[in-house]
Amino acid sequence: MYTRYELWVTLYRKFLNHLKEYCSCSTHSLAPSLDNRCVIRGMHSGTDGWHMYRNALLLEYRKHRQRLAKREQLELAREMIAAREIAQHCRSNNRTYSELRELEALDNGRPLSFVQRIFLENRYIFEAIAKHIRTAELLTDVRVNPSLEQLNVGKCNLQPETLRRLTEYVLESEYCGLVHIYTDASKSPDGQCGIGVYDETNEVRIAVQLKLDTSIMTAETLAIKVAMQHIAERSIHRAVLLTDSQAACTFLKKNRNSRYRNAVANEILELARTFQVAIQWIPGHVEVSGNQIADELSRAALANGTERLENDIFIHDAISYFEERQASKINKWYQEYIRLKGKSLKQLCGEDDDSAHSYYAL
């Protein structure tokens, strides 16, 4: 971190060597007489000058470290701002993003700009961001319900048994005769995400692990996408996708009502229209059997050796990635600052106390 640390160490050691050499020469040239002892006492009393010089050196060194720390914080802020700006261009899939993608193909020897360097260092993250696309028509005919119509109060105000019965009633009344497909997602403490899809009607179970870390909302949305792909592969018509993520349902409903849509949401909604699929939120963890199986599949997907799926990420996932990385760098810098705080330059150089002050023993 401290680019000029070695310089300060070298200067400090050279200063000590010169001072020890000077004191050594003065000692040998003095005879053990009364006058010599007076001179030696004078040299002992002259150590105040050494302390003043050492303190000034330490003060300048600490000021230098503070300047470097501020520079490091500025660099982190610049990187975060650049990452946000690049992520916006990637999501918009505009001309700037196209120019950034062509960087690797250019070999003209010109130095890269700061933004170009950030893009190339994190290319796989930026290119994984789901693009926004413009469409000619709305998809309001696709049924997306982020709530149960019969649920007039909040989920937290009802007992799990009541919620379970309400869910079963909706499935047996509104969605009777449709193929029931449950989706769920899980996230491990280290950020890894797994998704589970359970086709209750056809007894099909899917468990895959996402290659790139995402938020739980993104993982839930990708689980719906995998379920839709399963429907398309088997040409299943008239089905209902059941998810316990209100955030994912709200996200899809918002995109359904817009002509400027997220590419992942657009694919889900287009397939839902083609195969006449409804997307319905249901309360989770209320002992609905299909939801429990989907939850178990998503947790099982976190195990080692599970099939890994190349996945898109949303812009908030990319920004979270950089924020976590910045937090890690800041924490590392802070730990180093704590380790060095209060130490003298002598201690940082690793000099032995006796050798550093051998000129005192005259």
C-alpha positions as semicolon CSV with decimal commas, in nm:
position;residue;x (nm);y (nm);z (nm)
1;M;0,000;0,000;0,000
2;Y;0,277;0,245;0,098
3;T;0,464;0,289;-0,224
4;R;0,748;0,486;-0,060
5;Y;0,773;0,274;0,253
6;E;1,109;0,125;0,147
7;L;1,249;0,475;0,096
8;W;1,173;0,575;0,455
9;V;1,318;0,252;0,587
10;T;1,639;0,303;0,390
11;L;1,676;0,664;0,504
12;Y;1,621;0,568;0,866
13;R;1,877;0,288;0,858
14;K;2,136;0,502;0,681
15;F;2,088;0,774;0,941
16;L;2,144;0,525;1,225
17;N;2,454;0,381;1,058
18;H;2,609;0,726;1,011
19;L;2,527;0,822;1,367
20;K;2,677;0,501;1,508
21;E;2,987;0,543;1,291
22;Y;3,033;0,901;1,410
23;C;2,995;0,806;1,777
24;S;3,229;0,508;1,736
25;C;3,502;0,723;1,582
26;S;3,467;0,984;1,854
27;T;3,496;0,717;2,125
28;H;3,819;0,568;1,987
29;S;3,987;0,907;1,952
30;L;3,930;0,999;2,314
31;A;4,176;0,889;2,583
32;P;4,037;0,766;2,920
33;S;4,119;1,091;3,095
34;L;3,913;1,324;3,305
35;D;3,878;1,563;3,009
36;N;3,762;1,277;2,788
37;R;3,498;1,177;3,041
38;C;3,369;1,533;3,036
39;V;3,343;1,517;2,657
40;I;3,157;1,184;2,682
41;R;2,911;1,335;2,931
42;G;2,859;1,619;2,683
43;M;2,779;1,369;2,409
44;H;2,531;1,196;2,638
45;S;2,362;1,529;2,705
46;G;2,352;1,590;2,330
47;T;2,103;1,306;2,278
48;D;1,824;1,563;2,308
49;G;1,915;1,674;1,957
50;W;1,883;1,315;1,834
51;H;1,538;1,284;1,992
52;M;1,425;1,603;1,824
53;Y;1,549;1,481;1,487
54;R;1,388;1,139;1,534
55;N;1,054;1,292;1,632
56;A;1,062;1,520;1,328
57;L;1,138;1,219;1,107
58;L;0,852;1,020;1,259
59;L;0,614;1,314;1,219
60;E;0,698;1,351;0,852
61;Y;0,663;0,975;0,800
62;R;0,316;0,973;0,958
63;K;0,208;1,270;0,748
64;H;0,327;1,081;0,442
65;R;0,117;0,778;0,545
66;Q;-0,190;1,000;0,593
67;R;-0,145;1,144;0,244
68;L;-0,123;0,794;0,101
69;A;-0,433;0,687;0,295
70;K;-0,633;0,978;0,151
71;R;-0,505;0,893;-0,196
72;E;-0,612;0,532;-0,145
73;Q;-0,963;0,639;-0,036
74;L;-0,991;0,865;-0,340
75;E;-0,886;0,578;-0,566
76;L;-1,156;0,354;-0,416
77;A;-1,420;0,622;-0,466
78;R;-1,312;0,674;-0,828
79;E;-1,333;0,302;-0,896
80;M;-1,683;0,278;-0,747
81;I;-1,809;0,573;-0,952
82;A;-1,656;0,429;-1,270
83;A;-1,807;0,086;-1,202
84;R;-2,155;0,235;-1,157
85;E;-2,122;0,433;-1,480
86;I;-2,001;0,131;-1,679
87;A;-2,281;-0,086;-1,537
88;Q;-2,539;0,167;-1,657
89;H;-2,392;0,158;-2,009
90;C;-2,388;-0,223;-2,006
91;R;-2,753;-0,243;-1,903
92;S;-2,852;0,010;-2,171
93;N;-2,644;-0,180;-2,430
94;N;-2,550;0,150;-2,592
95;R;-2,263;0,267;-2,811
96;T;-2,027;0,321;-2,517
97;Y;-2,072;-0,041;-2,414
98;S;-2,007;-0,157;-2,771
99;E;-1,683;0,042;-2,778
100;L;-1,574;-0,106;-2,445
101;R;-1,640;-0,460;-2,571
102;E;-1,414;-0,395;-2,873
103;L;-1,118;-0,295;-2,656
104;E;-0,959;-0,640;-2,652
105;A;-0,956;-0,652;-3,030
106;L;-0,764;-0,324;-3,051
107;D;-0,386;-0,345;-3,031
108;N;-0,264;0,003;-3,111
109;G;-0,034;0,035;-2,810
110;R;-0,214;0,338;-2,670
111;P;-0,250;0,357;-2,290
112;L;-0,592;0,271;-2,151
113;S;-0,811;0,522;-1,973
114;F;-0,921;0,462;-1,614
115;V;-1,271;0,354;-1,722
116;Q;-1,133;0,119;-1,989
117;R;-0,898;-0,042;-1,738
118;I;-1,182;-0,098;-1,487
119;F;-1,394;-0,258;-1,760
120;L;-1,120;-0,497;-1,875
121;E;-1,033;-0,598;-1,519
122;N;-1,398;-0,689;-1,447
123;R;-1,518;-0,775;-1,794
124;Y;-1,697;-1,097;-1,696
125;I;-1,912;-0,906;-1,442
126;F;-2,010;-0,625;-1,679
127;E;-2,091;-0,855;-1,970
128;A;-2,316;-1,069;-1,747
129;I;-2,548;-0,774;-1,673
130;A;-2,890;-0,838;-1,827
131;K;-2,958;-0,585;-2,099
132;H;-3,267;-0,368;-2,131
133;I;-3,451;-0,391;-2,460
134;R;-3,724;-0,187;-2,628
135;T;-4,033;-0,368;-2,748
136;A;-4,324;-0,266;-2,965
137;E;-4,605;-0,387;-2,742
138;L;-4,699;-0,439;-2,380
139;L;-4,757;-0,785;-2,231
140;T;-5,045;-0,694;-2,003
141;D;-5,235;-1,008;-2,105
142;V;-4,984;-1,223;-1,911
143;R;-5,122;-1,301;-1,567
144;V;-4,878;-1,204;-1,290
145;N;-5,017;-1,192;-0,936
146;P;-4,777;-1,071;-0,662
147;S;-5,044;-1,135;-0,396
148;L;-5,340;-1,356;-0,313
149;E;-5,670;-1,182;-0,383
150;Q;-5,827;-1,348;-0,079
151;L;-5,547;-1,227;0,149
152;N;-5,671;-0,894;0,281
153;V;-5,420;-0,865;0,569
154;G;-5,047;-0,899;0,592
155;K;-4,885;-1,241;0,598
156;C;-4,735;-1,175;0,940
157;N;-5,084;-1,128;1,088
158;L;-5,200;-1,483;1,006
159;Q;-5,104;-1,824;1,137
160;P;-4,911;-2,059;0,903
161;E;-5,201;-2,306;0,904
162;T;-5,442;-2,034;0,786
163;L;-5,202;-1,936;0,507
164;R;-5,162;-2,298;0,401
165;R;-5,537;-2,350;0,374
166;L;-5,580;-2,024;0,185
167;T;-5,308;-2,126;-0,062
168;E;-5,462;-2,468;-0,117
169;Y;-5,801;-2,308;-0,173
170;V;-5,658;-2,077;-0,445
171;L;-5,485;-2,370;-0,618
172;E;-5,800;-2,584;-0,613
173;S;-6,031;-2,306;-0,730
174;E;-5,855;-2,058;-0,958
175;Y;-5,587;-2,295;-1,091
176;C;-5,775;-2,625;-1,091
177;G;-5,676;-2,840;-1,390
178;L;-5,354;-2,646;-1,463
179;V;-5,003;-2,787;-1,437
180;H;-4,857;-2,675;-1,102
181;I;-4,487;-2,586;-1,107
182;Y;-4,312;-2,454;-0,795
183;T;-3,991;-2,249;-0,794
184;D;-3,759;-2,138;-0,514
185;A;-3,405;-2,011;-0,453
186;S;-3,158;-2,028;-0,165
187;K;-2,842;-1,839;-0,083
188;S;-2,549;-1,961;0,126
189;P;-2,358;-1,737;0,370
190;D;-2,070;-1,707;0,120
191;G;-2,307;-1,568;-0,146
192;Q;-2,352;-1,876;-0,363
193;C;-2,708;-1,921;-0,499
194;G;-2,900;-2,236;-0,582
195;I;-3,239;-2,266;-0,753
196;G;-3,500;-2,541;-0,743
197;V;-3,792;-2,616;-0,976
198;Y;-4,055;-2,880;-0,899
199;D;-4,311;-2,981;-1,163
200;E;-4,572;-3,141;-0,939
201;T;-4,793;-3,265;-1,222
202;N;-4,513;-3,437;-1,419
203;E;-4,293;-3,522;-1,117
204;V;-3,990;-3,339;-1,260
205;R;-3,727;-3,197;-1,024
206;I;-3,455;-2,950;-1,126
207;A;-3,172;-2,830;-0,900
208;V;-2,893;-2,611;-1,037
209;Q;-2,635;-2,376;-0,891
210;L;-2,578;-2,028;-1,030
211;K;-2,224;-1,962;-1,149
212;L;-2,229;-1,591;-1,061
213;D;-2,342;-1,468;-0,720
214;T;-2,664;-1,268;-0,720
215;S;-2,919;-1,128;-0,479
216;I;-3,195;-1,363;-0,365
217;M;-3,449;-1,167;-0,574
218;T;-3,242;-1,218;-0,889
219;A;-3,203;-1,588;-0,805
220;E;-3,579;-1,622;-0,760
221;T;-3,636;-1,456;-1,098
222;L;-3,382;-1,688;-1,263
223;A;-3,561;-1,985;-1,106
224;I;-3,879;-1,871;-1,283
225;K;-3,680;-1,843;-1,606
226;V;-3,552;-2,201;-1,569
227;A;-3,910;-2,319;-1,506
228;M;-4,026;-2,139;-1,821
229;Q;-3,751;-2,306;-2,022
230;H;-3,867;-2,641;-1,883
231;I;-4,222;-2,558;-1,999
232;A;-4,097;-2,464;-2,347
233;E;-3,886;-2,782;-2,382
234;R;-4,184;-3,004;-2,293
235;S;-4,441;-2,785;-2,472
236;I;-4,654;-2,763;-2,159
237;H;-4,961;-2,545;-2,203
238;R;-5,190;-2,401;-1,939
239;A;-4,966;-2,405;-1,633
240;V;-4,918;-2,190;-1,325
241;L;-4,580;-2,101;-1,181
242;L;-4,590;-2,073;-0,803
243;T;-4,316;-1,871;-0,631
244;D;-4,282;-1,743;-0,275
245;S;-4,094;-1,431;-0,389
246;Q;-4,319;-1,124;-0,400
247;A;-4,020;-0,917;-0,514
248;A;-3,974;-1,133;-0,825
249;C;-4,348;-1,118;-0,905
250;T;-4,355;-0,741;-0,861
251;F;-4,047;-0,710;-1,085
252;L;-4,213;-0,913;-1,361
253;K;-4,540;-0,722;-1,332
254;K;-4,358;-0,390;-1,360
255;N;-4,177;-0,509;-1,674
256;R;-4,503;-0,646;-1,816
257;N;-4,647;-0,293;-1,813
258;S;-4,347;-0,131;-1,984
259;R;-4,208;-0,127;-2,338
260;Y;-3,853;-0,088;-2,202
261;R;-3,790;-0,423;-2,037
262;N;-3,519;-0,628;-1,872
263;A;-3,412;-0,904;-2,114
264;V;-3,463;-1,181;-1,855
265;A;-3,811;-1,054;-1,768
266;N;-3,895;-1,019;-2,136
267;E;-3,800;-1,383;-2,205
268;I;-4,012;-1,504;-1,913
269;L;-4,315;-1,298;-2,016
270;E;-4,291;-1,391;-2,384
271;L;-4,282;-1,763;-2,297
272;A;-4,567;-1,715;-2,050
273;R;-4,780;-1,562;-2,324
274;T;-4,689;-1,833;-2,576
275;F;-4,766;-2,126;-2,344
276;Q;-5,052;-1,961;-2,150
277;V;-4,873;-1,965;-1,814
278;A;-4,980;-1,766;-1,508
279;I;-4,730;-1,654;-1,244
280;Q;-4,869;-1,658;-0,889
281;W;-4,714;-1,564;-0,556
282;I;-4,783;-1,794;-0,263
283;P;-4,666;-1,758;0,101
284;G;-4,354;-1,959;0,173
285;H;-4,275;-2,190;0,464
286;V;-4,638;-2,267;0,544
287;E;-4,606;-2,640;0,472
288;V;-4,738;-2,637;0,116
289;S;-4,587;-2,962;-0,010
290;G;-4,480;-2,839;-0,355
291;N;-4,316;-2,528;-0,213
292;Q;-4,131;-2,737;0,045
293;I;-3,990;-2,967;-0,225
294;A;-3,876;-2,667;-0,435
295;D;-3,708;-2,523;-0,125
296;E;-3,528;-2,853;-0,059
297;L;-3,411;-2,865;-0,422
298;S;-3,272;-2,511;-0,403
299;R;-3,081;-2,596;-0,084
300;A;-2,951;-2,920;-0,234
301;A;-2,823;-2,719;-0,533
302;L;-2,574;-2,544;-0,302
303;A;-2,385;-2,870;-0,247
304;N;-2,052;-2,927;-0,421
305;G;-2,071;-3,109;-0,750
306;T;-2,411;-2,969;-0,847
307;E;-2,458;-2,862;-1,208
308;R;-2,364;-2,495;-1,248
309;L;-2,566;-2,265;-1,469
310;E;-2,426;-1,971;-1,666
311;N;-2,650;-1,690;-1,550
312;D;-2,724;-1,325;-1,605
313;I;-2,707;-1,075;-1,323
314;F;-2,899;-0,753;-1,269
315;I;-2,739;-0,412;-1,234
316;H;-2,787;-0,405;-0,856
317;D;-2,594;-0,736;-0,835
318;A;-2,299;-0,584;-1,022
319;I;-2,299;-0,276;-0,798
320;S;-2,319;-0,496;-0,487
321;Y;-2,018;-0,692;-0,614
322;F;-1,808;-0,375;-0,635
323;E;-1,937;-0,244;-0,301
324;E;-1,836;-0,569;-0,130
325;R;-1,497;-0,559;-0,295
326;Q;-1,446;-0,197;-0,189
327;A;-1,551;-0,285;0,167
328;S;-1,293;-0,564;0,167
329;K;-1,019;-0,325;0,052
330;I;-1,118;-0,064;0,310
331;N;-1,121;-0,325;0,586
332;K;-0,776;-0,447;0,479
333;W;-0,644;-0,090;0,479
334;Y;-0,797;-0,024;0,822
335;Q;-0,646;-0,341;0,970
336;E;-0,304;-0,237;0,837
337;Y;-0,353;0,111;0,982
338;I;-0,440;-0,037;1,324
339;R;-0,136;-0,264;1,307
340;L;0,100;0,025;1,234
341;K;-0,067;0,285;1,458
342;G;0,153;0,393;1,750
343;K;0,463;0,217;1,623
344;S;0,784;0,407;1,581
345;L;0,983;0,401;1,259
346;K;1,243;0,190;1,441
347;Q;0,982;-0,078;1,517
348;L;0,850;-0,073;1,160
349;C;1,206;-0,124;1,034
350;G;1,250;-0,421;1,267
351;E;1,569;-0,283;1,422
352;D;1,686;-0,431;1,753
353;D;1,665;-0,183;2,037
354;D;2,026;-0,237;2,148
355;S;2,172;-0,199;1,802
356;A;1,962;0,109;1,731
357;H;2,089;0,286;2,045
358;S;2,437;0,136;2,075
359;Y;2,582;0,483;2,055
360;Y;2,438;0,550;2,401
361;A;2,688;0,311;2,564
362;L;2,991;0,532;2,555
